Amino acid sequence: MHKNPIIFTKDILDRYQISEKTLWKWRDKDKMPRAFLVPFPAPTIPGVPNRWRQSDVMEWEENNRKV
């Protein structure tokens, strides 16, 4: 089992219950929700479909928690 699995766009959409359009807005600093401290990370693994390392998504979640 991988310690840092790869997750796909579908996994992100399912996790946050959002549309693909919303995901791309989250990635844009000017369009992301004001409640976010940082935009959603760009896919970190080249290829189609888009892929992220789970650790990058977890780090984004941690960085968006308000103290």
C-alpha positions in Angstrom: 0.0 0.0 0.0 1.3 3.4 -0.9 2.0 5.9 1.9 1.2 8.8 -0.4 -1.4 7.5 -2.9 -2.4 9.2 -6.1 -5.9 10.7 -6.3 -7.8 11.7 -9.4 -10.1 14.6 -10.2 -13.1 12.3 -9.5 -11.8 11.6 -6.1 -11.5 15.3 -5.4 -15.0 16.0 -6.7 -16.4 13.2 -4.5 -14.5 14.2 -1.4 -15.7 17.8 -1.5 -19.0 17.2 -3.2 -18.3 19.8 -5.9 -18.4 20.1 -9.7 -15.4 20.2 -11.9 -16.1 23.9 -12.6 -16.0 24.6 -8.9 -12.7 22.8 -8.5 -11.1 25.0 -11.2 -12.5 28.1 -9.5 -10.9 26.9 -6.2 -7.5 26.8 -8.0 -7.8 30.4 -9.1 -6.6 32.9 -6.5 -9.1 35.5 -7.8 -12.1 33.2 -8.0 -11.6 31.0 -4.9 -14.0 31.5 -2.0 -13.0 34.3 0.3 -12.9 31.8 3.2 -9.9 30.1 1.6 -6.5 31.2 2.7 -4.7 29.5 -0.3 -6.0 28.2 -3.6 -6.4 24.5 -4.3 -3.2 23.1 -5.6 -2.6 22.4 -9.2 -2.3 18.7 -10.2 1.1 17.5 -9.2 1.4 14.5 -11.4 1.5 15.0 -15.2 -1.1 13.2 -17.3 -4.7 12.8 -18.1 -6.9 12.6 -16.0 -5.5 15.1 -13.6 -3.7 13.6 -10.6 -2.6 14.8 -7.2 -0.6 13.3 -4.4 -2.9 12.8 -1.4 -0.3 14.6 0.8 -0.7 17.7 -1.3 -4.4 17.8 -0.9 -4.1 17.1 2.9 -1.6 19.9 3.1 -4.0 22.3 1.3 -6.7 21.4 3.8 -4.4 22.0 6.7 -3.3 25.4 5.2 -6.9 26.5 4.9 -7.8 25.9 8.5 -8.2 29.1 10.4 -6.5 29.3 13.7 
